[in-house]
Structures are given as C-alpha cells and as structure tokens.
Amino acid sequence: MAGGPAQTSTLAPSGRARPVSAAANDDVIRQAALDLLATGGWDATNANAVAIRSNLSYNAVTKRYDSMTELAVDVWASTCAGDLLADIDAVAGLYLDPSTSDLVKRQSLAAVLESSRHRDAGLELLAVASINSTIRRAIESSFRELIPSGQDEDITARQIYLWAYIIGAQFHSRAQPIG
C-alpha cells in the first residue's frame, strides 16, 4: 500500500476542507502580522512584509487573506483582544472598587502599560480603528462582551473612560519629544 500517514484536515469558514498545513500557515501569518503591528505599526504591515516575516510566499498570504484589514481583524480576534481586554477589565475593576488603595491602582496600571507584543499590536489596532470601520466594529464587539447587560450606566461610563485613559497613556509614553 503506497502513501504515508493520513493527513487530517480542518474546515474553512466556508465549510470546505483545508489541509492541516494551511491551518499552521494561518498561525504563522497571524504571528508575523502581530510582530509587524507591534514593531512597525499599521503602515509597516502589508502582504509583502508579512510574507517575508513568516517565511511564506506572497501568494500564501494573499490567498488566505483578501486584505490587510481581514488579517488585522483575525489578529485582533485570535491574539490581541483577549489579553488586552482582560488586562483592561482587571484594572477597571480595581479602579471601581473604593477599597483599593491608590498605590495598588497605580501598580496595576503600570503593569498593564508594560510593553508586550500583544498589547502593542492591540493598541496599534485600536488606533487604526479610528480610520478603519471594519476593524472598529470588530474591536467594539470585543468591548461589548466586557460590559454585562443591565449594568449600571455610570459604571460602564467609568470603565470606558479608564480604557481610554490606559490607551492614551500607552501612546503618550511612546511619543517622542519634538525639537
């Protein structure tokens, strides 16, 4: 009997079978895009750069993702959203608890602001969301999951303010002095 071990397949969103190697390529492409977003920002994240960083062909990248927006949404959903939103939610909980000391609040905020690839890429995507409605909708959907239905609107407003503060502080800490 000829042939090697059977290769299993995964299903694409369309329901079509995909080889396991294609799913592995998806992970490599997402990691390459994550690295580029974190280190070079949105402008440095293009299909050619992702192909080079992932050691895959340009065609492998463009066959899988029709656009960089589609790839960015996948990176947000699969990599950035969980880590970034969990950090923000944890800090928001501390800030909303009146028994939490100011020192603990500052330390927890500092820990969230500590740079990581996931956070840097996620924050870059948050900035891009201001000009890209598809990415903005994906991110807004993630944020909505953090706010329980029926929650006090005042608390929700404070959480959103804190998220904006954390994001703004992160970008402010990256800013280079002018002159």
Beta strands, then each sheet from edge to edge (+ up, - down):
strand 1: 9-11
strand 2: 17-19
sheet 1: 1+ 2-
end
